[in-house]
Amino acid sequence: RGSAMSVQDAAAGARATPGRPPSLEVRGLAFAYPDGHQALHGVDLRIEPGERVALLGPNGAGKTTLVLHLNGILRAGAGSVEVGGLPVAPANLREIRRRVGIVFQDPDDQLFMPTVGDDVAFGPANFGVTGPALRERVDAALRTVDMLDYRDRSPLHLSGGQRRRVALATVLACRPEILVLDEPSSNLDPVARRELAEVLLGLETQGWGTSMLMVTHDLPYALQLCPRSVILDDGVVVADGPTRGLLADPALLARHRLELPFGFTLNP
């Protein structure tokens, strides 16, 4: 295991907001599965409001295990998780699951209603939004991902990139504190990959104010979207710092089975 390159400070792009708690604060998180496998060994992670962070690491590093703690699917063996200052605890799970918007790798896991509009309305309706407010939520989310004209279409008739953007809209409609994206660029052609990146980069300028944790093996996508990256390996945070700096360290990448695509060069 390498040593952490830096703490989560100004050099890592953190932007503490006076009077507002961090979007995500993980302290000393440890977890072992029933078979005894220790997946997390005291993970610390803090994400400030509006911050975009990539979570990198090889298969089996504990990334999925960490994500499943953020909305209470798994419960910590030790340590704590807070979302917007609210502890992830049984009494808070309904609100936590609104605050943590997970966009799954496969849109089929999120799109199951007859129309795009129905899919996007499902989440906020489940949290009690009705009438004109619900329609406004749906329209705003679809407009953000450039899919408003597809509101009455079946998700089955959309391209893979369009489905990925609608899946994002289903989460945005719930007004989450933090977006968690699981391998967002997987199986997308270059145009769809670019379109999704443009949507994600535009969230802040459109006033969503949503923080982002992007779990990915796509290192160029992490560089494009996330000023800060965290490398998790064997259940431990081994590096935390500016994405460009981490990707410019070939020895660090090699130690943790991460690799830039052939021919990819970091521009100065």
C-alpha positions, 0 to 999 in steps of 0.5 A: 500500500502506498502512502496518501499523497495529501490530505483533503485540504485546499491543495485537493480542491476542497471548498469549505462553505461557511455555515454549511456542513460537508456534503459527505463526511466518512470517518474511520469507516471499517466493514467486514463481510459475513465471510470475514473478508475485511473490505474497508479498513478505516476510510476517511473521506470528506467532500465539500458542497459542490466539489467533484471527486473521482474515486479510483482503484482496482477491482476489489479495492472496496469502492462498491462497498464504500458506496453502499454505505453512503445510503445505508444499504450496508452498515458500518462495522466501525466509524461513521458516515454523514451526508449534509451533516445527517448521520447515516442511521436507520432513523434517517434512511428515507432522507439519506436516500433522497440526499444520496443520488446513485446513478447506476452503471446500467440504466436498466437498473433505474428505468422501468416505467412506461415513459421517460417522464414517468421514470423521472417523476417516480423518485420525487413522487415517492418522497411526497412531491405532487401536482405542479411541483412534481411536473416542475421537478421533472421538467427541470431535470429533463431540461438539464440533461437535454432530454425534455423533448423525450418526456413522453417517449419510452425509455426502451426506444432511446440510445444508450447515451440518452438512457444514461442521461435520463437515469441521471435525470431520475436522480436530479429530480430528487434534488440530492445533496451528492451525486454518486456516479458508478462508471458513468462512461462505460459502454458509451460511444465517444459522442455520448461520452462527451454529451454526458460530460457536458451535462455533468460539467454544466450542473454547477452553472445551472444552479444545481449545487450538487456535489459529485463522487464518480467511481470510475476506471476511466482515468481520462474521464476522471481528469476531465470531470473531477479536479480531485481524485481519491485512490482506494486500494485494499480498503484503504485511501492510499492517495488523495489530491489533484487528479492531474498530479495523481495521474502524472505519477506512473509509479503510484498508478502502477502500484495500484493497478491503474493505467492510462490508455495507450497513447494518452498524454497529460497536457502540460 
